Amino acid sequence: MTINFQKGEIRYRLVGQGPCIVLLHGFLGSSKIWNKYAEKLSTKFTVLSIDLPGHGKSTVLADVFSMNVMAETVKAVLDHLKISQVTLVGHSMGGYVSLAFAQLFPNSVSGVTLMNSTALPDSSERKKERERAIKLAEGHKLKYITAVVPNWFFERTGQKANKRILKMVKIAAKTSKEGIQASLKGMRDRKDLTSVIAKANFPIQIIAGKNDFVIPLEQAQQLAALNPKCRIDVLNECGHIGFLESKEDCFKALQSFVLENFL
């Protein structure tokens, strides 16, 4: 299903009945990564998964996808569906979007799960890495994708690891060059949203990979300490793609959080 938004189209999938959970994928992902999660959660919840701008089958809307614009995209889908209250589950970039949404539309948020994500902005070194990535994606999109995706995993050798990496590469390859660059710019420019966690009056969950090279465990633990309403679940022997690399443990952690707080 699609809606029109800012002269483009946003693709979404809606299943189930009950309180609404919104699943937001990360950079180079799509709503497809959540298919199994949505199927399981839909027995008790309405589950909405969205292709964020420039990803999956959604349109590239601008040269820069700020986290606020992406959050407004999510709100537009919710308004179209007449859904007023949601729990947001965001992986990596999807977590940045979830926090931006919570800042812009606090009365619409029941809870937030940050999965391999953070509220902190890019460091100066990370901004430089984004700039290099923007340039590489300009002329060598697939070279960029095949170079970056394996670094998201803890296990990178063996049949099982290769299968996971290939799955993510195939999903990432559907992201256009323009979508990649616009998202990199938006992540580069995003603001510090630790105050959203610190001031939240709704439950927050942080799911962290013990071996995440993108969002270190120590950083996730520091964020969890900002608010007594925040719980942290750590996935052992897991990198940045917890929903796939530690699929069962990650789902159990998420399921426990939403069942405890939103039914």
Residue pairs with C-beta under 8 A, 6 or more apart in sequence:
1 11
1 12
1 13
1 14
2 9
2 10
2 11
2 12
2 57
3 9
3 10
3 12
3 76
3 77
3 80
4 10
5 61
5 73
5 76
5 77
6 61
6 62
7 61
8 53
8 58
8 59
8 60
8 61
9 57
9 58
9 59
10 50
10 51
10 53
10 58
10 59
10 73
10 76
10 77
11 31
11 50
11 51
11 56
11 57
11 58
12 31
12 48
12 49
12 50
12 51
12 77
13 31
13 38
13 48
13 49
13 50
14 46
14 47
14 48
14 81
15 38
15 39
15 42
15 46
15 47
16 38
16 41
16 42
16 43
16 44
16 45
16 46
16 47
17 42
17 45
17 46
18 44
18 45
18 46
18 263
19 45
19 46
19 85
19 87
19 110
19 262
19 263
20 45
20 46
20 47
20 48
20 78
20 83
20 85
20 86
20 87
21 41
21 45
21 46
21 47
21 48
21 86
21 87
21 88
21 89
21 258
21 262
22 48
22 49
22 50
22 74
22 78
22 86
22 87
22 88
22 89
23 31
23 34
23 37
23 38
23 47
23 48
23 49
23 50
23 89
23 94
24 49
24 50
24 52
24 74
24 88
24 89
24 90
24 91
24 94
24 95
24 97
24 98
25 31
25 33
25 34
25 49
25 51
25 52
25 55
25 56
25 91
25 93
25 94
26 90
26 91
26 92
26 93
26 94
26 95
26 116
26 117
27 92
27 93
27 183
27 184
27 187
28 55
28 145
28 148
28 149
28 168
28 171
28 172
28 175
28 180
29 55
29 56
29 91
29 92
29 93
29 94
29 168
29 171
29 172
30 51
30 55
30 56
30 57
30 171
30 174
30 175
31 49
31 50
31 51
31 56
32 56
32 171
33 91
33 171
33 243
33 244
34 47
34 49
34 243
36 247
36 251
37 47
37 243
37 251
37 254
38 47
38 49
40 251
40 255
41 47
41 255
41 258
44 259
44 263
45 258
45 262
46 83
48 77
48 78
48 81
48 83
48 86
50 58
50 73
50 74
50 77
51 57
51 58
52 58
52 65
52 70
52 73
52 93
52 94
52 97
52 183
53 59
53 60
53 61
53 62
53 65
53 69
53 70
53 73
53 179
53 182
54 60
54 61
54 65
54 175
54 176
54 178
54 179
54 180
54 182
54 183
55 174
55 175
55 179
55 183
56 174
56 175
60 176
60 178
60 179
60 182
61 69
61 73
61 182
62 69
62 182
63 178
63 181
63 182
63 185
64 182
64 185
64 186
64 189
65 179
65 182
65 183
65 185
65 186
66 186
66 189
66 190
67 96
67 97
67 99
67 100
67 186
67 187
67 190
67 191
68 100
68 104
69 186
70 97
70 100
70 186
71 97
71 98
71 100
71 101
71 103
71 104
71 105
72 104
74 88
74 97
74 101
75 101
75 104
75 105
75 108
78 84
78 86
78 108
84 108
85 108
85 109
85 110
86 108
86 109
86 110
87 109
87 110
87 111
87 112
87 113
87 258
87 261
87 262
88 98
88 101
88 102
88 109
88 111
88 112
88 113
89 98
89 112
89 113
89 115
89 254
90 96
90 97
90 98
90 99
90 112
90 113
90 114
90 115
90 117
91 115
91 116
91 117
91 242
91 243
92 115
92 116
92 117
92 214
92 215
92 240
93 117
93 183
93 187
94 115
94 117
95 114
95 115
95 116
95 117
95 118
96 117
96 118
96 187
96 190
96 193
98 112
98 113
98 114
98 117
99 112
99 114
99 119
99 193
99 196
99 197
100 190
100 193
101 108
101 109
102 109
102 112
102 196
102 200
102 202
103 193
103 196
109 202
110 202
110 203
110 261
110 262
111 202
111 203
111 204
111 205
111 257
111 258
111 261
111 262
112 200
112 202
112 203
112 204
112 205
113 204
113 205
113 206
113 207
113 254
113 257
113 258
114 204
114 205
114 206
114 207
114 223
115 207
115 242
115 243
115 250
115 254
116 207
116 208
116 209
116 212
116 214
116 215
116 240
116 241
116 242
117 206
117 215
118 215
118 219
118 220
118 223
119 192
119 193
119 194
119 196
119 197
119 223
120 192
120 194
120 219
120 223
121 190
121 191
121 192
122 130
122 187
122 188
122 190
126 188
127 188
130 184
130 185
130 187
130 188
131 188
133 144
133 148
133 180
133 184
134 181
134 184
134 185
136 143
136 144
136 147
137 144
137 177
137 180
137 181
137 184
138 177
138 181
141 173
141 177
141 180
142 173
144 180
145 169
145 172
145 173
145 175
146 169
149 165
149 168
149 169
149 172
150 156
150 165
151 213
151 214
151 240
152 168
152 213
152 214
152 239
152 240
152 241
153 161
153 164
153 165
153 239
153 240
153 241
153 245
154 209
154 211
154 212
154 237
154 238
154 239
154 245
155 161
155 164
155 237
155 239
155 245
156 165
164 241
164 244
164 245
167 244
168 241
168 244
175 183
194 223
194 226
197 204
197 223
197 226
197 227
197 230
198 226
198 227
199 227
200 227
200 229
200 230
201 229
202 229
203 229
203 230
203 231
203 257
203 261
204 227
204 229
204 230
204 231
205 230
205 231
205 232
205 233
205 253
205 254
205 257
206 220
206 223
206 224
206 230
206 231
206 232
206 233
207 232
207 233
207 235
207 242
207 250
207 253
207 254
208 215
208 217
208 220
208 221
208 232
208 233
208 234
208 235
208 242
209 215
209 217
209 234
209 235
209 238
209 239
209 240
209 241
209 242
209 245
209 246
210 217
210 234
210 235
210 236
210 237
210 238
211 217
211 237
211 238
211 239
212 220
212 238
212 239
212 240
212 242
213 239
213 240
214 239
214 240
215 240
217 234
220 232
220 234
221 232
223 230
224 230
224 231
224 232
231 257
233 253
233 257
235 242
235 245
235 246
235 249
235 250
235 253
236 246
236 249
237 246
238 245
238 246
238 249
238 250
239 245
242 250
243 250
243 251
